[in-house]
């Protein structure tokens, strides 16, 4: 006879339940651990695959057809749009007519050189000092340069290492601006003048008027 006053406890069984009739949780810790290990292995495999996939450094855009763009721009301009020649190894990134600062209608051609430098050619009639400051990004007067038979004004935006060359003749201003220094800009100046000469429209004059 029990002297404690407690009812007798049922003996353990092998039925998968504890003595109170609650199912036992078998190996739950092991299942969670296995799941974590599996997820870690999968993530590691995904990381290796992503790392091995080739990734381009930049999305290459097709070159712009400057000659075709100039043909379409001719009716919008009071001068002959220039198509530079001799810089075919460069990539033309843009060619269009835009209404720039002070409403000045401008023929714009942009290039990326084979060394990754970006340059722009801007041509406009009856420009203003405000237009010039905007195109040179407020570059400081940096002296003059003689290119061929012409004298060009140099501008330098030193903080951004942006160089510009500008010249006005017969009310038409040509400005080249960008990276890489004055020698690189001189190449674009020469290419622009050669393009006009080849087309028989020196400095943007109408064909046959020279």
C-alpha positions as CSV (number, residue, x, y, z in Angstrom):
1,X,0.0,0.0,0.0
2,X,1.4,3.4,-1.0
3,X,2.2,5.7,1.8
4,X,2.7,8.9,-0.3
5,X,-0.9,9.4,-1.3
6,X,0.2,9.6,-5.0
7,X,-1.5,7.5,-7.7
8,X,0.9,5.0,-9.3
9,X,2.6,6.2,-12.5
10,X,2.3,4.1,-15.6
11,X,5.4,2.4,-16.8
12,X,7.0,3.7,-20.0
13,X,6.0,2.0,-23.2
14,X,7.5,1.6,-26.7
15,X,4.4,2.8,-28.5
16,X,5.8,6.2,-29.5
17,X,3.8,8.1,-26.9
18,X,4.9,9.3,-23.5
19,X,2.9,8.0,-20.5
20,X,0.4,10.9,-20.8
21,X,-0.5,10.0,-24.4
22,X,1.4,12.7,-26.2
23,X,3.4,11.6,-29.2
24,X,7.1,11.9,-28.8
25,X,9.1,14.3,-31.0
26,X,11.8,12.1,-32.5
27,X,15.0,13.5,-33.9
28,X,13.6,17.1,-34.3
29,X,16.9,18.7,-33.6
30,X,18.6,16.5,-36.2
31,X,16.0,17.4,-38.9
32,X,16.6,21.2,-38.4
33,X,20.3,20.8,-38.5
34,X,20.1,18.7,-41.7
35,X,17.9,21.4,-43.3
36,X,20.4,24.2,-42.5
37,X,23.3,22.2,-43.9
38,X,21.3,21.5,-47.1
39,X,20.4,25.1,-47.6
40,X,24.1,26.1,-47.0
41,X,25.3,23.7,-49.6
42,X,22.7,24.9,-52.2
43,X,23.6,28.6,-51.5
44,X,27.2,27.8,-51.9
45,X,26.6,26.1,-55.3
46,X,24.5,29.0,-56.5
47,X,27.3,31.4,-55.5
48,X,29.9,29.4,-57.4
49,X,27.7,29.3,-60.5
50,X,27.1,33.1,-60.4
51,X,30.8,33.8,-59.8
52,X,31.7,31.7,-62.9
53,X,29.2,33.3,-65.2
54,X,30.8,35.9,-67.6
55,X,29.8,39.5,-66.8
56,X,30.4,42.3,-69.3
57,X,32.0,45.5,-67.9
58,X,29.6,47.7,-69.9
59,X,26.7,47.3,-72.3
60,X,28.0,48.3,-75.7
61,X,25.7,50.4,-77.8
62,X,25.8,50.4,-81.6
63,X,27.6,53.3,-83.2
64,X,25.4,56.2,-84.4
65,X,25.3,56.9,-88.1
66,X,26.4,60.5,-88.1
67,X,26.0,60.9,-91.9
68,X,22.5,59.7,-91.8
69,X,21.7,62.0,-88.8
70,X,23.2,65.0,-90.6
71,X,21.0,64.3,-93.6
72,X,17.9,64.5,-91.4
73,X,19.2,67.5,-89.5
74,X,20.0,69.7,-92.6
75,X,16.5,71.2,-92.9
76,X,16.6,72.3,-89.2
77,X,19.8,74.3,-89.4
78,X,21.0,77.5,-91.1
79,X,24.4,75.9,-91.9
80,X,25.6,72.6,-93.2
81,X,25.9,70.0,-90.4
82,X,29.4,68.7,-90.3
83,X,30.3,65.0,-90.5
84,X,33.8,64.6,-89.2
85,X,36.2,62.4,-91.3
86,X,39.4,60.7,-90.1
87,X,38.1,59.5,-86.7
88,X,36.5,56.3,-87.9
89,X,38.2,54.3,-85.1
90,X,36.2,56.3,-82.6
91,X,32.6,55.4,-81.7
92,X,29.9,58.0,-82.5
93,X,27.6,57.9,-79.4
94,X,25.1,60.6,-80.5
95,X,24.3,62.9,-83.4
96,X,21.3,65.3,-83.2
97,X,20.0,68.8,-83.3
98,X,19.0,70.3,-80.0
99,X,17.8,73.7,-78.7
100,X,20.4,74.6,-76.2
101,X,21.1,77.5,-73.8
102,X,19.4,80.7,-74.8
103,X,17.5,78.8,-77.4
104,X,20.5,78.4,-79.6
105,X,19.9,75.6,-82.2
106,X,22.9,73.4,-82.1
107,X,24.3,70.5,-84.1
108,X,25.8,68.0,-81.7
109,X,28.0,65.0,-82.3
110,X,29.4,62.9,-79.4
111,X,32.2,60.4,-79.6
112,X,33.9,57.8,-77.4
113,X,37.6,57.3,-78.4
114,X,39.3,53.9,-78.6
115,X,40.8,54.8,-75.2
116,X,37.5,55.5,-73.6
117,X,37.6,59.3,-73.6
118,X,34.4,61.2,-74.4
119,X,34.3,64.2,-76.7
120,X,31.6,66.4,-78.2
121,X,31.4,68.6,-81.2
122,X,28.9,71.5,-81.0
123,X,28.1,73.8,-84.0
124,X,25.7,76.7,-83.9
125,X,25.0,80.1,-85.4
126,X,24.6,83.3,-83.5
127,X,25.8,81.9,-80.2
128,X,25.8,83.9,-76.9
129,X,28.3,84.2,-74.1
130,X,25.9,82.2,-71.9
131,X,25.8,79.4,-74.5
132,X,29.5,79.3,-74.6
133,X,29.8,79.1,-70.8
134,X,27.3,76.3,-70.6
135,X,29.1,74.3,-73.3
136,X,32.5,74.7,-71.7
137,X,31.0,74.1,-68.2
138,X,32.2,77.6,-67.2
139,X,35.8,76.8,-68.2
140,X,38.4,79.4,-67.7
141,X,40.2,81.2,-70.5
142,X,43.3,79.1,-71.1
143,X,45.0,81.0,-74.0
144,X,44.9,80.3,-77.7
145,X,45.8,77.5,-80.1
146,X,46.6,77.7,-83.8
147,X,45.1,74.8,-85.7
148,X,45.6,74.9,-89.5
149,X,44.9,78.4,-90.6
150,X,42.6,79.2,-87.7
151,X,43.1,80.5,-84.2
152,X,41.1,78.7,-81.5
153,X,40.3,79.9,-78.0
154,X,41.1,77.4,-75.3
155,X,39.0,76.8,-72.1
156,X,39.8,74.6,-69.1
157,X,37.5,73.4,-66.4
158,X,40.3,72.2,-64.2
159,X,38.3,70.5,-61.4
160,X,36.7,68.2,-64.0
161,X,39.7,68.0,-66.3
162,X,37.4,69.2,-69.1
163,X,39.0,70.9,-72.1
164,X,37.4,73.0,-74.8
165,X,38.4,74.7,-78.1
166,X,36.1,77.2,-79.7
167,X,36.2,79.4,-82.9
168,X,33.7,81.6,-84.6
169,X,33.7,82.4,-88.3
170,X,30.9,83.9,-90.4
171,X,28.6,83.9,-87.3
172,X,29.0,80.1,-87.0
173,X,30.7,78.8,-83.9
174,X,32.4,75.4,-83.7
175,X,33.3,74.1,-80.2
176,X,34.9,70.8,-79.3
177,X,34.9,69.8,-75.7
178,X,35.7,66.8,-73.5
179,X,38.4,64.7,-71.9
180,X,41.9,63.8,-72.9
181,X,43.5,67.2,-73.3
182,X,44.0,69.7,-76.2
183,X,45.8,67.3,-78.6
184,X,42.8,65.0,-78.6
185,X,40.5,67.9,-79.2
186,X,42.7,69.0,-82.0
187,X,42.1,65.7,-83.8
188,X,38.3,66.4,-83.7
189,X,38.8,69.9,-84.9
190,X,40.8,68.7,-87.9
191,X,38.3,65.9,-88.6
192,X,35.4,68.4,-88.6
193,X,37.2,70.8,-90.9
194,X,38.1,67.9,-93.2
195,X,34.5,66.8,-93.2
196,X,33.2,70.2,-94.4
197,X,36.0,70.5,-97.0
198,X,35.2,67.0,-98.3
199,X,31.5,67.9,-98.6
200,X,32.4,71.2,-100.4
201,X,30.8,73.2,-97.6
202,X,33.8,74.9,-95.8
203,X,32.8,76.1,-92.3
204,X,29.2,75.1,-92.9
205,X,28.6,77.3,-96.0
206,X,26.0,76.1,-98.4
207,X,27.3,73.8,-101.1
208,X,28.8,75.8,-104.1
209,X,28.8,79.1,-102.2
210,X,32.5,79.1,-101.4
